[in-house]
């Protein structure tokens, strides 16, 4: 994959057909746009290229990265785009100055001066420029003025929901992993490094690996217990994830920890990927450790059944 940044040394492909967006999640709606982009590129003998941003506009304009988390890290996003057949990305440094550009100035600076595009593919909710124009007919006027073709890709609808990054965040915030996964087209995942925790789990027969996310901007689903698939050193395992607190042991610090089923080994410091399959239950406070152990055994059996049904 070629990732182009704005400098004089880049040899950005000529005769480009482009699409613009953050592509957070690279979900099925994005996949539909990308497929349409590639089809038009083949039909018109043009090179498909994705214009995207190195920072989410909300993080720049509202400074709310503490609360507004992302579905993908930059590395994950680019890998998913590559998986869908995108070989050329132009990464734009999103700044307050970028946000202040009008639709015309943005088009002139990036679509024409940088890329000299021959065609543009827009999604049903595509917006760019400080006026946030998403009227197809008004954007078409830009194409007439600057002599490039414009094509509009339709939305992707799942169960009467127009798939979008916002809808997926809503599903994750509600703990509806199955809906989020259906709209993504893959199992939502998070990566991190295994660190030492309080090591309470091992005292009750359920040792856990505490995970420090590789990127603090990554979104985690709603607090609760989840059936997961773990990838550790290239091998998949069934896992039981706990996102939240440990009220039974009077620990109210937020944590992300995994019990890996049928596994025993020292994995501190190693990287791990967690793919979320289904939310099992809320975080609960038990009056004694024995009650928690009994519930964890039920959770384990449920995880095994859920993953077994996938096979």
Secondary structure, 3 states (H helix, E strand, C coil): CEEECCCCCCCCCCCEEEEECCCCCCCHHHHHHHHHHHHHHHHHCCEEEEEEECCCHHHHHCCCCCCCCECCCHHHHHHHHHHCCCCEEEEECCCHHHHCCCHHHHHHHHHHHHCCCCEEEECCCCCECCCCECCHHHHHHHHHHHCCEEEECCCCEECCEECCHHHHHHHHHCCCHHHHHHHHCCCCEEEEEEECCCCCHHHHCCCCEEEEECCCCECCCCCEEEEEEEEECCEEEEEEEEEEEEHHHCEEEEEEEEEECCCCCCCCCCEEEEEEEEEEECCCCCCCHHHHHHHHHHHHHHHHHHHHHHC
